[in-house]
Amino acid sequence: DYRSRSRMLPIVLWDWGFRNFEGVNRYRTQICAYLRAKDAFVVRARDIVAKAREGVGAVVGVHIRRGDYKEAFGGKYYFSDDEYLRFMQDIESSFGEPMRFVVVSNEPVDCMFYSLHGVSVVDASASAPEDVVTLSECDYIMGPASTFSKFAAYYGNKPICRILDRAQEPVRPFQMC
């Protein structure tokens, strides 16, 4: 029972809602150390991102959340491949340099779909803990309203672009958690 062990943990773990912004920011180092990923996950994630980084200006980690999001919140945060493609293209054009997108998802990803539309995508999906670490190693993170991608941004101290609406434009700017 996490809530009985610490006064800080409920704030951090309960919906990752940042109910105490000052404390979460002040104790970021200690929180991340406490929630440290297994070394094997870190090695795998760094290897994937290093390979993805070859020949491009930046690597964007993309959290494609499917499954429960098709029904949750009335499907508001469930986006199609076409919609993710548009967001990725918007990001790449706004940065003005070639990028690679490292994608993690709870469902299979059709990388060929993105490639056929000129977007360089690497499917790095594994287990949930490995996927969080992989996102945290990227230069930027993009994903729907989800504690998963938000925690990855916090853990890796990386800027995030949260997709909150299908018509959202522009996708940038990225913000720190």
C-alpha positions in Angstrom: 0.0 0.0 0.0 2.0 3.0 -1.4 -0.2 5.6 0.3 0.6 4.3 3.8 4.3 4.3 3.2 5.0 7.9 2.2 3.5 11.3 2.1 5.0 12.0 -1.4 4.3 8.7 -3.2 0.5 9.2 -3.5 1.1 12.5 -5.1 3.5 11.0 -7.6 1.8 7.7 -8.3 -1.9 8.5 -8.2 -2.8 9.4 -11.8 0.6 11.2 -12.1 -1.5 14.3 -11.7 1.2 16.6 -10.3 -0.9 17.8 -7.5 2.2 19.2 -5.8 4.2 20.8 -8.7 6.8 22.3 -6.4 7.5 19.0 -4.6 7.6 16.9 -7.8 10.1 19.3 -9.4 12.2 19.8 -6.3 12.5 16.0 -5.6 12.7 14.9 -9.3 16.2 13.4 -8.8 15.1 11.3 -5.8 11.8 10.3 -7.4 13.5 9.1 -10.6 16.1 7.3 -8.5 13.4 5.5 -6.5 11.6 4.5 -9.8 14.8 3.7 -11.6 14.4 1.3 -14.5 16.2 -2.0 -14.8 19.6 -1.7 -16.4 18.6 -4.1 -19.2 15.7 -1.7 -20.1 18.0 1.3 -20.2 20.6 -0.5 -22.3 18.0 -1.6 -24.8 16.4 1.9 -25.0 19.7 3.7 -25.5 20.6 1.2 -28.2 17.3 1.7 -30.1 17.5 5.5 -29.9 21.2 5.6 -30.8 20.5 3.7 -34.0 17.4 5.8 -34.7 19.6 9.0 -34.3 21.9 8.0 -37.2 21.5 10.4 -40.1 18.7 12.6 -38.6 18.6 15.8 -36.6 16.4 14.6 -33.8 14.5 11.6 -32.5 10.9 11.9 -31.4 9.4 9.2 -29.3 5.7 8.7 -30.2 3.3 7.0 -27.9 0.5 5.5 -30.0 -2.1 4.5 -27.4 -4.8 2.3 -28.7 -6.8 -0.5 -26.9 -8.7 1.1 -24.1 -8.5 4.5 -25.7 -10.9 3.5 -28.4 -13.7 3.7 -25.8 -12.2 5.7 -22.9 -13.3 9.4 -22.8 -15.6 8.7 -25.7 -12.7 8.0 -28.0 -11.4 11.6 -27.7 -7.8 10.5 -27.4 -7.9 7.6 -29.8 -6.2 8.7 -33.0 -5.9 6.9 -36.4 -2.7 6.2 -38.2 -3.7 9.0 -40.6 -3.9 11.4 -37.7 -0.6 10.3 -36.1 0.9 10.7 -39.6 -0.3 14.3 -39.9 1.1 15.1 -36.4 4.5 13.6 -37.3 4.6 15.4 -40.6 3.7 18.7 -38.9 6.5 18.2 -36.3 9.1 17.4 -39.0 8.1 20.3 -41.2 8.1 22.7 -38.2 11.7 21.6 -37.2 12.8 21.9 -40.8 15.2 18.9 -40.6 14.9 15.1 -41.1 13.7 13.3 -38.0 13.1 9.8 -37.0 10.1 8.7 -34.9 10.5 5.9 -32.4 7.1 4.5 -31.9 5.8 2.5 -28.9 2.2 1.2 -28.7 0.0 -1.3 -27.0 -1.0 -2.6 -30.4 1.0 -3.6 -33.5 2.3 -0.6 -35.5 2.2 -0.5 -39.4 5.6 1.1 -40.0 5.2 0.6 -43.8 2.2 2.9 -43.7 4.3 5.7 -42.4 7.3 4.9 -44.6 5.1 5.1 -47.7 4.2 8.6 -46.7 7.8 9.7 -46.2 8.0 9.5 -42.4 10.9 7.5 -40.9 9.5 5.3 -38.1 11.0 2.7 -35.9 8.7 0.4 -34.0 10.3 -0.1 -30.6 7.3 -1.6 -28.8 8.2 -4.1 -26.1 6.8 -4.2 -22.6 5.3 -1.2 -20.9 8.3 -0.5 -18.6 10.7 -0.8 -21.5 8.5 1.5 -23.7 8.5 4.2 -21.0 12.3 4.1 -20.8 12.6 4.1 -24.6 10.4 7.2 -24.8 12.5 8.9 -22.1 15.7 8.4 -24.1 14.3 10.3 -27.2 14.9 14.0 -27.7 11.2 14.8 -27.7 8.1 12.9 -26.8 4.6 13.1 -28.5 1.5 11.3 -27.4 -2.1 11.6 -26.4 -3.3 12.7 -23.0 -1.8 9.8 -21.0 0.1 9.4 -17.8 2.4 7.0 -19.7 3.9 9.5 -22.1 3.8 12.2 -19.4 5.8 10.1 -17.0 8.3 9.2 -19.8 8.9 13.0 -20.3 9.3 13.6 -16.6 11.6 10.6 -16.1 13.8 11.6 -19.1 13.5 15.3 -18.5 12.4 15.7 -22.1 9.9 18.1 -23.7 6.5 16.7 -24.6 3.8 17.5 -27.1 0.5 16.2 -25.8 -2.1 15.5 -28.5 -5.3 16.7 -26.9 -7.5 17.2 -30.0 -7.7 15.9 -33.6 -7.7 19.4 -35.0 -4.8 20.6 -32.8 -2.5 22.8 -34.7 0.4 23.5 -34.6 1.7 20.3 -32.9 4.6 22.2 -31.6 5.7 23.7 -29.2 6.9 20.9 -26.9 6.8 21.7 -23.2 8.7 20.4 -20.2 6.6 18.5 -17.6 
